[in-house]
Amino acid sequence: MTSRRSICLLADWRKVARRAWSIRLSIVAAVFTAAEVVVPLFGDTLPRGLFVALAFVASIGATVARLVAQPEMRQ
């Protein structure tokens, strides 16, 4: 017997999407990941792996931000 779980959005998901640092940093990580693919097409002046490292740092920041209390989210 398998239990089927459904995904439910938070009641205030729009507020969370606008204010949560974890969301912001996840978007930054996605931009850096895309830049790692796109930037070399226009020139190879930046060090290899720069955007991978930046995406990694942003991802770690998003993870930490997800666990840290953000008082402005309660208002």
C-alpha positions in Angstrom: 0.0 0.0 0.0 1.5 3.3 -1.0 0.4 6.6 0.5 0.0 9.4 -1.9 1.0 12.9 -0.8 -0.1 16.0 -2.4 1.8 19.3 -2.5 0.0 22.2 -0.8 1.1 25.8 -1.2 1.4 28.0 1.9 -1.5 30.3 2.4 0.8 33.3 2.1 3.1 31.8 -0.7 3.2 35.1 -2.6 4.5 36.9 0.5 7.1 34.2 1.0 8.2 34.2 -2.6 8.7 38.0 -2.4 10.5 38.2 0.9 12.3 34.9 1.7 16.0 35.0 1.3 16.1 31.3 0.5 14.0 32.0 -2.6 16.2 35.0 -3.6 19.4 33.0 -3.2 18.0 30.1 -5.1 17.3 32.4 -8.0 20.8 33.8 -7.8 22.2 30.3 -7.9 20.1 29.5 -11.0 21.4 32.6 -12.7 25.0 31.7 -12.0 24.4 28.2 -13.3 23.0 29.5 -16.5 25.9 32.0 -16.8 28.4 29.1 -16.5 26.9 27.8 -19.8 26.3 31.1 -21.6 29.3 33.3 -20.7 32.0 31.1 -22.4 30.1 31.4 -25.7 31.0 35.1 -25.8 34.6 34.8 -24.6 36.8 32.9 -22.2 38.2 35.9 -20.2 36.8 34.7 -16.8 38.4 31.9 -14.8 36.9 28.5 -15.4 34.5 27.4 -12.7 33.9 30.9 -11.4 30.1 30.7 -11.9 30.0 27.2 -10.6 31.7 28.4 -7.4 29.3 31.4 -7.2 26.3 29.1 -7.7 27.6 26.8 -5.0 28.0 29.7 -2.5 24.5 30.9 -3.4 23.0 27.4 -2.9 24.7 27.0 0.5 23.4 30.5 1.4 19.9 29.5 0.3 20.1 26.4 2.5 21.2 28.4 5.5 18.6 31.1 4.9 15.9 28.4 4.8 16.8 27.4 8.3 17.4 30.9 9.8 14.4 32.7 11.3 13.3 35.7 9.1 11.3 38.0 11.4 10.0 40.1 8.5 8.1 37.0 7.3 5.9 37.1 10.3 4.6 40.6 9.7 
